[in-house]
Amino acid sequence: MKLKLLALGFGLAALPLAASATQPSDDHKDTDTIIKPQFLDLEAIDLKDHPVAARLDSLLYLNFFQATAEEFSTLDSNFLAEGDLPDWHDSVYEARLKELDALSPMDLDYNPVVRSFIDLYSKRRREQVSRMLGLARYYFPLFEQTLDKYNMPLELKYLAVVESALNPTARSRVGAAGLWQFMYSTGKLNGLSVNSYVDERHDPIKSTEAACRYLTTLYNIFGDWNLALAAYNSGPGNVNKAIRRSGGQTNYWAIRPFLPRETAGYVPAFIAVNYIMNYHEEHLLFATDIKPSFFSTDTVVIREKVSFEQLSKLIAMDEEELLFLNPAYRYKIIPKVSNQAYRIVLPADKIGLFIANEDSIYSIAENDFAQNKTAAPAVVEMNDRIRHKVRRGEVLGTIAEKYGVSVSSIRRWNGLRGNTIRVGQRLTIYPRRMPSSSTVASNTRSTQSKTSTDGKYEMYRVRSGETFYSIARKYPGVSAQNIMSWNGINNAKRLKVGMTLKIYPQS
């Protein structure tokens, strides 16, 4: 658990609340004067923290969490040519993994398959490993804290390296998301919600909790961590099938030939990551793009709607850092939802400034939203599925973009062999986002707009990579179906590079 100022006995609860931005905090007034400016200039607002509290904060984090330059040094050797890199004998790798294995309840075996993954990370993915070493400074303490809470092997922190390369916004081709690569359904089963503003699969804290719960369930089923890892990757059903096909073997290496191809490389990759993250210096690998220490951050509950842009200006914090610390917020907006508390992570030296001016920040944000209305979507909880009624002018491409899914997914969910759909047809959709009301209105106007063939037309030459949908987007009021109709085409697959299309721009 992260250290708290109160736990250290500084007694900051006894300090008075902040003065407003217009009244410096030197006079230590007991109440917060809320700012309600008529015309807002966020850049000009200068919020103040309590000087005593700020001084105590700086002393605390200086003494406990300041990293030395030597600890996180960066060397150009990260980018040496492969021929200049150390090439150890198999016996060296085996001895090093035996040392790690002796300290772990997991089986960290060495064999030629593991060696191939060690070579992959230490030679061909050096730049990626160097970035991950920098990211690990933030993520590994978070992982270790949660793994310890669930009494799990701390080595499981390396699973996130295999899954996402420590990228909280990673998304696979099949829709798995976040550091721990949860599919929508698996994430929901493990307590992760998704709505139009927030995808908790991208939340480092909540997704780590969910991963620990899921891995614990899998371990309780199989009684072996390597089998639990294989089940995490391909599902417990595939592991059970492999056990049957191997004649009832319950050792990962014995059932490996019967596992899906990706899973057959999953545990060897995990063992290789264990090795490379512990012996990176022996391979002349060092951290780059170093992130802040996890221990130099803290969380705060947000009670009103506020945007990253507003926060970054009001508490003098880089917006990109806010996004790194809070990747779950899809529109860089923390919404206000009844009976739902949303939290954000801030650097520890910004927490005090936020709390000291919290009511003023909310008031400023409310006025700013009122003066600068944005087309942000309503907060809609993502259910297992929705039914979409096809409107005139819609094609699979427009529907897929509207809900943040792929065309191939819509075809699979509805048993469609091609891209042809009809007006009034109802499609099953498992949305990844919900369209904003302004988008819906815009799309409705576009599809209802007159698509006249009177007057002048243009001849459009098709370029590489274009579709009817991408071409239609260049002409307001024109749909992909319009273009196909005007040119006597009834199959989207007939679009070819170099083809000339007749387009009637709509007024």
C-alpha positions in Angstrom: 0.0 0.0 0.0 1.3 3.5 -0.9 2.5 5.6 2.0 0.1 8.3 3.1 1.0 11.6 4.7 -1.3 11.0 7.6 0.1 7.6 8.2 3.5 9.1 8.6 2.2 11.3 11.4 2.4 14.7 9.8 -1.2 15.4 10.9 -2.1 17.4 7.7 -5.8 16.9 8.4 -5.5 19.6 11.0 -4.4 22.2 8.4 -7.0 24.6 7.2 -8.7 24.3 3.8 -7.4 26.3 0.8 -8.0 29.8 0.0 -9.4 30.6 -3.4 -7.3 31.2 -6.5 -7.9 34.9 -6.1 -6.9 34.9 -2.4 -3.4 33.5 -1.8 -3.4 30.8 0.9 -1.1 32.7 3.3 -4.1 33.9 5.3 -5.2 30.3 5.9 -8.9 31.0 5.7 -11.1 28.1 6.9 -13.4 28.1 3.9 -12.8 27.8 0.2 -14.1 30.7 -1.9 -15.4 29.2 -5.1 -14.4 31.0 -8.3 -17.3 31.7 -10.7 -15.8 33.9 -13.4 -18.1 35.1 -16.2 -15.5 34.7 -18.9 -12.9 32.0 -18.4 -9.2 32.1 -19.3 -7.8 28.8 -17.9 -4.3 29.9 -18.7 -4.6 33.0 -16.5 -5.9 31.2 -13.4 -3.2 30.6 -10.8 -4.4 28.2 -8.0 -2.3 28.1 -4.8 -1.6 25.3 -2.4 -1.1 25.6 1.4 2.6 26.5 1.8 3.1 24.4 4.9 1.4 21.3 3.4 3.3 21.8 0.1 6.6 22.0 2.0 5.9 18.8 3.9 4.9 17.0 0.6 8.2 18.0 -1.0 10.2 16.8 2.0 8.4 13.5 2.1 8.9 12.6 -1.5 12.4 13.9 -1.6 13.4 11.6 1.2 11.5 8.5 0.2 11.1 8.4 -3.5 13.7 10.4 -5.3 15.6 8.1 -7.7 19.3 8.5 -8.2 20.7 9.1 -11.7 22.9 6.0 -11.3 19.9 3.8 -10.7 18.2 4.6 -13.9 21.1 5.5 -16.2 20.6 5.2 -20.0 23.4 4.0 -22.3 23.8 4.0 -26.0 24.6 0.3 -25.8 20.9 -0.4 -26.1 21.3 0.0 -29.8 24.5 -2.0 -30.5 24.6 -4.1 -33.6 23.7 -7.7 -33.1 27.2 -8.9 -33.8 28.6 -6.7 -31.0 26.2 -8.2 -28.3 27.2 -10.8 -25.7 26.5 -14.3 -26.8 26.4 -16.6 -23.7 26.7 -20.4 -23.7 23.6 -22.4 -23.0 25.0 -23.4 -19.6 25.1 -19.7 -18.5 21.4 -19.2 -19.4 20.5 -22.5 -17.7 22.5 -21.5 -14.5 20.9 -18.1 -14.4 17.4 -19.4 -14.8 18.1 -22.0 -12.1 18.8 -19.1 -9.7 15.5 -17.5 -10.6 13.7 -20.8 -10.4 15.1 -21.5 -6.9 13.4 -18.2 -5.7 10.1 -18.8 -7.3 7.1 -21.1 -6.8 6.8 -21.2 -10.6 8.7 -23.6 -12.9 11.2 -21.5 -14.9 12.7 -24.2 -17.1 15.4 -23.7 -19.7 15.4 -25.3 -23.1 16.0 -24.4 -26.8 12.5 -22.9 -27.1 13.1 -20.6 -24.2 16.5 -19.7 -25.6 14.9 -18.6 -28.9 12.7 -16.2 -27.0 15.7 -14.9 -24.9 17.5 -14.2 -28.2 14.3 -12.4 -29.5 14.2 -10.0 -26.6 18.0 -9.5 -26.1 18.9 -9.1 -29.8 16.0 -8.2 -32.0 13.8 -6.3 -29.6 16.3 -4.3 -27.7 14.7 -0.9 -28.2 11.3 -2.3 -27.0 13.0 -4.0 -24.0 14.7 -0.7 -23.1 11.4 1.2 -23.2 9.8 -1.6 -21.0 12.5 -1.3 -18.4 11.6 2.4 -18.1 7.9 1.7 -17.9 8.6 -1.0 -15.3 9.6 1.6 -12.8 5.9 2.7 -12.7 4.0 -0.5 -13.3 6.0 -3.2 -11.5 5.4 -1.8 -8.0 1.7 -1.6 -8.7 1.7 -5.2 -10.0 3.7 -6.5 -7.0 1.5 -4.7 -4.5 -1.6 -6.4 -6.0 0.0 -9.8 -6.5 1.1 -9.7 -2.8 -2.5 -8.9 -1.8 -3.7 -12.0 -3.5 -0.7 -14.1 -2.2 0.4 -14.8 -5.8 4.0 -15.3 -7.2 5.5 -11.8 -7.8 7.0 -13.2 -11.1 3.5 -12.9 -12.6 4.2 -9.2 -13.1 6.2 -10.2 -16.2 3.0 -11.6 -17.8 1.9 -8.0 -18.7 5.2 -7.7 -20.6 4.3 -10.7 -22.7 0.7 -9.5 -23.1 1.0 -5.8 -23.9 4.7 -4.8 -23.7 3.5 -2.6 -20.7 1.2 -0.5 -23.0 -2.1 0.2 -21.1 -3.8 1.3 -24.4 -2.7 -1.8 -26.3 -5.4 -3.5 -28.4 -5.1 -6.8 -30.2 -6.5 -7.7 -33.6 -9.3 -9.7 -31.9 -10.3 -6.8 -29.5 -8.3 -7.7 -26.3 -7.4 -4.5 -24.5 -5.1 -3.1 -21.9 -2.0 -4.1 -19.9 -3.5 -7.6 -19.3 -5.3 -7.9 -22.7 -8.8 -8.6 -21.5 -11.5 -9.4 -24.1 -14.7 -7.5 -23.4 -16.6 -10.5 -22.1 -13.7 -11.8 -19.9 -13.2 -8.4 -18.5 -16.8 -8.0 -17.6 -16.8 -11.4 -15.9 -13.9 -10.2 -13.8 -15.5 -6.9 -12.8 -14.3 -4.5 -15.5 -16.9 -2.2 -16.9 -16.9 -0.4 -20.2 -19.0 2.7 -21.1 -18.9 5.5 -23.6 -16.4 7.4 -21.4 -14.4 4.8 -19.5 -12.9 1.5 -20.5 -11.6 -0.1 -17.3 -9.6 -2.7 -19.2 -7.2 0.2 -19.8 -7.1 1.2 -16.1 -3.8 -0.1 -14.7 -5.1 -0.5 -11.1 -8.5 -2.1 -11.8 -7.3 -4.3 -14.6 -4.4 -5.6 -12.5 -7.0 -6.5 -9.8 -9.1 -8.3 -12.4 -6.0 -10.2 -13.8 -5.1 -11.4 -10.3 -8.6 -12.6 -9.7 -8.8 -14.4 -13.0 -5.3 -16.0 -12.7 -6.2 -17.2 -9.1 -9.3 -18.9 -10.5 -7.3 -20.6 -13.2 -4.7 -21.8 -10.8 -7.4 -23.2 -8.5 -8.7 -25.2 -11.5 -5.3 -26.6 -12.7 -3.1 -26.5 -9.7 -0.1 -25.4 -11.8 1.0 -21.9 -12.7 2.2 -22.8 -16.2 -1.1 -24.4 -17.0 -2.9 -21.4 -15.5 -0.8 -19.1 -17.8 -1.7 -21.3 -20.9 -5.4 -21.1 -19.9 -5.1 -17.3 -19.5 -3.9 -17.1 -23.1 -6.2 -19.5 -24.9 -8.9 -20.3 -22.4 -9.3 -23.2 -20.0 -11.2 -25.3 -22.5 -8.2 -25.5 -24.9 -6.0 -26.5 -22.0 -8.4 -29.2 -21.0 -8.5 -30.5 -24.6 -4.7 -30.6 -24.7 -4.6 -32.6 -21.4 -7.0 -35.1 -23.0 -5.0 -35.4 -26.2 -1.8 -35.9 -24.3 -3.3 -38.9 -22.5 -4.0 -37.0 -19.2 -0.6 -35.3 -18.8 -0.7 -32.2 -16.5 2.7 -30.8 -17.3 2.9 -27.8 -19.6 5.7 -29.2 -21.7 3.9 -32.5 -22.1 0.7 -30.9 -23.4 2.5 -28.1 -25.3 2.3 -30.0 -28.7 -1.5 -30.1 -28.4 -2.0 -26.4 -27.5 -2.9 -23.7 -30.1 0.2 -22.3 -31.8 0.2 -19.0 -30.0 -0.2 -20.7 -26.6 2.7 -23.0 -27.4 5.0 -20.0 -27.4 3.3 -18.2 -24.5 5.0 -19.9 -21.5 8.4 -19.9 -23.1 8.0 -16.2 -23.8 7.0 -15.6 -20.2 10.1 -17.5 -18.9 12.3 -15.5 -21.3 10.9 -12.2 -20.0 11.6 -13.3 -16.5 15.2 -13.9 -17.6 15.7 -10.7 -19.6 14.2 -8.3 -17.0 16.5 -9.7 -14.3 19.7 -10.0 -16.4 19.3 -7.1 -18.8 22.5 -5.5 -17.7 24.4 -8.7 -18.7 23.1 -8.1 -22.2 23.9 -4.3 -22.1 20.2 -3.4 -22.0 19.3 -0.3 -20.0 16.1 1.7 -19.4 15.0 4.5 -21.7 11.9 6.7 -21.5 11.9 6.4 -17.7 8.4 7.0 -16.2 7.7 8.4 -12.7 7.9 6.1 -9.7 4.5 4.6 -8.8 5.2 5.6 -5.2 5.4 9.2 -6.2 1.7 9.2 -7.3 -1.6 9.0 -5.5 -5.3 8.8 -6.3 -8.1 11.2 -5.7 -11.9 10.8 -6.2 -13.4 13.2 -8.7 -16.9 14.4 -7.7 -17.8 16.5 -10.8 -17.2 16.4 -14.5 -13.7 17.7 -15.5 -11.5 17.3 -18.5 -7.8 16.6 -18.8 -7.3 19.9 -20.5 -8.8 21.8 -17.7 -6.8 19.9 -15.0 -3.6 20.3 -16.9 -4.0 24.1 -17.0 -5.3 24.5 -13.5 -2.8 22.4 -11.7 0.1 23.1 -14.1 0.6 19.5 -15.3 1.4 18.2 -18.7 -1.7 16.7 -20.4 0.4 13.8 -21.8 1.4 12.8 -18.2 -2.3 12.9 -17.2 -3.1 10.6 -20.0 -0.2 8.2 -19.1 -1.4 8.0 -15.5 -5.1 7.7 -16.5 -5.4 5.8 -19.7 -8.9 4.5 -19.1 -10.7 7.8 -20.0 -11.5 7.6 -23.7 -12.3 11.3 -24.3 -9.9 12.7 -21.7 -12.9 13.6 -19.6 -13.8 12.3 -16.2 -17.6 12.1 -16.2 -20.0 12.5 -13.4 -22.3 9.5 -13.0 -24.8 8.8 -10.2 -23.7 6.1 -7.7 -20.3 5.8 -9.5 -17.1 7.2 -8.1 -14.3 7.9 -10.6 -10.7 8.4 -9.5 -7.7 9.8 -11.2 -4.0 9.3 -10.5 -1.9 12.4 -10.0 1.7 13.1 -9.1 2.0 13.3 -5.3 3.1 16.9 -5.5 -0.2 17.8 -7.4 -2.5 16.0 -5.1 -2.3 18.7 -2.4 -2.9 21.5 -4.9 -5.9 19.7 -6.3 -7.5 19.1 -2.9 -6.8 22.6 -1.7 -8.7 24.0 -4.7 -11.1 21.2 -5.4 -14.4 23.2 -5.3 -12.9 26.0 -7.4 -11.7 23.5 -10.0 -15.1 22.1 -10.3 -16.7 25.5 -10.6 -14.2 26.6 -13.3 -14.7 23.3 -15.2 -18.5 23.7 -15.2 -18.3 27.3 -16.5 -15.7 26.2 -19.1 -17.9 23.3 -20.3 -20.9 25.8 -20.6 -18.9 28.2 -22.7 -17.2 25.7 -24.9 -19.8 23.0 -25.6 -18.3 19.9 -27.1 -19.9 17.0 -28.9 -19.1 14.5 -26.2 -21.3 11.4 -26.0 -23.7 10.7 -23.2 -22.6 8.2 -20.6 -23.9 4.9 -21.8 -23.0 1.6 -20.2 -22.0 -1.0 -22.7 -24.2 -4.1 -22.5 -23.4 -7.5 -23.8 -25.1 -6.5 -27.1 -27.4 -4.1 -28.8 -29.7 -4.3 -31.8 -29.1 -1.8 -34.6 -31.7 -1.1 -37.2 -30.2 -0.4 -40.5 -31.2 3.0 -41.9 -31.2 4.2 -45.5 -27.7 5.0 -46.8 -25.9 3.0 -44.1 -23.3 0.3 -44.9 -21.4 -2.0 -42.7 -18.4 0.4 -42.7 -20.4 3.3 -41.3 -22.1 1.1 -38.7 -18.7 -0.4 -37.6 -17.2 3.1 -37.2 -20.2 4.3 -35.2 -19.7 1.6 -32.6 -15.9 1.2 -32.7 -15.9 -2.3 -34.0 -14.7 -4.0 -37.2 -16.8 -4.9 -40.3 -15.6 -8.5 -40.0 -16.9 -8.6 -36.4 -20.3 -7.4 -37.5 -20.4 -10.1 -40.2 -19.4 -12.8 -37.8 -22.0 -11.7 -35.1 -24.8 -11.8 -37.7 -23.7 -14.7 -39.9 -23.2 -12.5 -42.9 -21.2 -13.9 -45.8 -20.7 -10.5 -47.6 -21.2 -6.8 -47.0 -24.7 -6.6 -48.3 -27.4 -5.3 -45.8 -30.9 -4.0 -46.3 -32.8 -1.1 -44.9 -34.7 -2.1 -41.8 -32.5 -5.1 -41.1 -31.6 -5.6 -37.4 -28.0 -6.3 -36.6 -26.5 -7.6 -33.4 -23.7 -5.4 -32.2 -21.3 -5.8 -29.3 -20.3 -2.1 -29.1 -16.9 -0.8 -28.0 -18.3 2.8 -27.9 -21.6 4.5 -28.3 -22.0 7.4 -30.8 -22.6 10.9 -29.6 -26.0 12.5 -30.0 -24.5 15.0 -32.4 -23.0 12.2 -34.5 -26.3 10.4 -34.7 -28.1 13.6 -35.7 -25.4 14.3 -38.3 -25.6 10.7 -39.7 -29.4 11.0 -39.8 -29.3 14.2 -41.7 -26.8 12.8 -44.1 -28.9 9.7 -44.8 -32.1 11.7 -45.2 -30.5 14.4 -47.4 -31.6 14.5 -51.0 -29.3 12.6 -53.2 -30.2 14.2 -56.5 -28.6 13.2 -59.8 -29.7 16.6 -61.3 -27.1 19.0 -62.4 -23.3 18.5 -62.6 -21.4 15.4 -61.6 -17.7 14.7 -61.0 -15.6 11.8 -62.2 -13.6 10.3 -59.4 -10.6 8.0 -59.9 -10.2 5.3 -57.3 -6.8 5.2 -55.5 -5.1 2.3 -53.7 -6.7 1.4 -50.3 -9.9 3.3 -50.9 -13.4 1.9 -50.3 -16.9 3.2 -51.3 -17.2 4.3 -47.7 -14.0 6.3 -47.6 -14.8 8.0 -50.9 -18.3 8.9 -49.7 -16.9 10.6 -46.7 -15.3 13.2 -49.0 -18.7 14.3 -50.2 -21.1 15.7 -47.6 -24.6 14.1 -48.0 -23.4 11.3 -50.1 -23.4 7.7 -48.9 -21.5 4.6 -50.1 -24.8 3.2 -51.3 -25.4 6.3 -53.4 -22.1 5.9 -55.2 -22.7 2.3 -55.9 -26.2 3.1 -57.2 -25.0 5.9 -59.5 -22.5 3.6 -61.0 -24.6 0.5 -61.3 -22.5 -1.5 -58.8 -24.2 -3.9 -56.5 -21.1 -5.5 -54.9 -18.5 -3.5 -52.9 -15.8 -6.0 -53.9 -16.0 -4.7 -57.5 -14.3 -1.5 -56.6 -10.8 -1.5 -58.3 -7.8 0.8 -58.2 -8.0 3.1 -61.3 -11.7 2.7 -61.7 -13.6 6.0 -62.6 -16.7 6.7 -60.6 -19.5 9.2 -61.3 -20.2 11.4 -58.2 -23.1 13.8 -57.8 -22.1 16.3 -55.1 -25.1 17.2 -52.9 -25.8 20.9 -52.1 
